[in-house]
Structure formats: structure tokens, C-alpha cells
């Protein structure tokens, strides 16, 4: 089973904070708000966080919400698809400059 499928969002956030990812209490509340707002499942929310953290230097709530919505609009189901979409959008380009 894919590790993303095994975790719920709350557990994943706790695990990432334990690994040193900095999230404020308001960031965590916003992530849960974004999940309710978009009606996205835990797997999609975790995938979005993984991609956002790999393209951003800090958590940007509006960017995260926009990315989750775009994943849903494009019926993205896997991390590989999400990474490809991020590449197509040029999200990794600025990291290479």
C-alpha cells in the first residue's frame, strides 16, 4: 500500500512537524479549512502538501488552496500526476534558477 494512502491528514501534519516542517496553528487550521472547503480527501490533501512543500520555501495558504482546487479540477489522483501538473505549471522552474 502507498504510504500516502495509509495516513490521515492530521497524522501526516503531526509527522511532518516532528521532522522539522514549520506550521503555525493558523496554518494547520487553514489546511483543515481547505479540506472542508474543497471536500478533498486526506490523500489529495497530503499529495498537495508534498508538492507545495517541494516548490515553496514556506507555507502559503492561498497558494495551497489554489493548488488543491487545481488538482481536483484536473482529476489528479496520484503524487506522480500532481508532480507532473506542477512541472507543467512551471512551479519547479523557479527553483532551478
C-alpha positions as CSV (number, residue, x, y, z in Angstrom):
1,X,0.0,0.0,0.0
2,X,1.2,3.5,-0.9
3,X,2.4,5.4,2.3
4,X,0.1,8.4,1.4
5,X,-3.0,6.1,1.5
6,X,-2.1,4.8,5.0
7,X,-2.1,8.2,6.7
8,X,-4.9,10.6,7.6
9,X,-4.2,14.3,7.3
10,X,-3.9,15.0,11.0
11,X,-1.3,12.2,11.5
12,X,0.6,13.4,8.4
13,X,0.8,17.0,9.7
14,X,2.0,15.8,13.1
15,X,4.6,13.6,11.5
16,X,5.9,16.5,9.3
17,X,6.1,18.8,12.3
18,X,8.1,16.1,14.1
19,X,10.5,16.1,11.1
20,X,11.0,19.9,11.4
21,X,8.5,21.3,9.0
22,X,7.3,24.6,10.5
23,X,3.5,25.1,10.6
24,X,1.7,27.6,12.8
25,X,-1.5,26.8,14.5
26,X,-3.3,29.0,11.9
27,X,-1.6,27.1,9.1
28,X,-2.9,23.8,10.4
29,X,-6.4,25.3,10.8
30,X,-6.2,26.6,7.3
31,X,-5.3,23.2,5.9
32,X,-8.3,21.7,7.6
33,X,-10.5,24.6,6.4
34,X,-9.2,24.0,2.8
35,X,-10.1,20.3,3.1
36,X,-13.7,21.2,4.1
37,X,-13.9,24.0,1.5
38,X,-12.8,21.7,-1.3
39,X,-14.2,18.5,0.0
40,X,-10.9,16.8,-0.8
41,X,-9.9,13.5,0.7
42,X,-6.9,13.1,3.0
43,X,-4.8,11.5,0.2
44,X,-5.3,14.5,-2.1
45,X,-4.5,17.0,0.7
46,X,-1.3,15.2,1.6
47,X,-0.2,15.0,-2.0
48,X,-0.9,18.7,-2.4
49,X,1.2,19.4,0.8
50,X,4.1,17.3,-0.5
51,X,4.2,19.1,-3.8
52,X,3.7,22.6,-2.3
53,X,6.5,22.0,0.2
54,X,8.8,20.8,-2.6
55,X,8.1,24.0,-4.6
56,X,7.8,26.7,-1.9
57,X,10.1,27.8,0.8
58,X,7.3,28.4,3.3
59,X,3.7,27.5,3.6
60,X,1.5,29.9,1.6
61,X,-2.2,29.2,2.4
62,X,-3.7,30.8,-0.7
63,X,-1.3,29.0,-3.0
64,X,-2.0,25.7,-1.2
65,X,-5.8,26.1,-1.6
66,X,-5.4,27.1,-5.2
67,X,-3.2,24.1,-5.9
68,X,-5.7,21.7,-4.2
69,X,-8.5,23.2,-6.3
70,X,-6.4,22.7,-9.5
71,X,-5.7,19.1,-8.6
72,X,-9.4,18.5,-8.2
73,X,-10.3,20.3,-11.5
74,X,-7.8,18.1,-13.3
75,X,-8.9,14.9,-11.5
76,X,-5.4,14.2,-10.2
77,X,-5.3,11.0,-8.1
78,X,-1.6,10.3,-7.6
79,X,1.5,12.1,-6.5
80,X,3.2,11.4,-9.8
81,X,0.3,13.2,-11.6
82,X,0.5,16.1,-9.2
83,X,4.2,16.5,-9.7
84,X,3.7,16.4,-13.5
85,X,1.0,19.1,-13.2
86,X,3.3,21.2,-11.1
87,X,6.0,20.9,-13.7
88,X,3.6,21.8,-16.4
89,X,2.6,24.9,-14.5
90,X,6.3,25.9,-14.1
91,X,6.3,25.6,-10.3
92,X,9.7,23.9,-10.2
93,X,11.2,26.3,-12.7
94,X,12.0,29.0,-10.2
95,X,13.9,26.5,-8.0
96,X,16.3,25.8,-10.9
97,X,17.2,29.5,-11.4
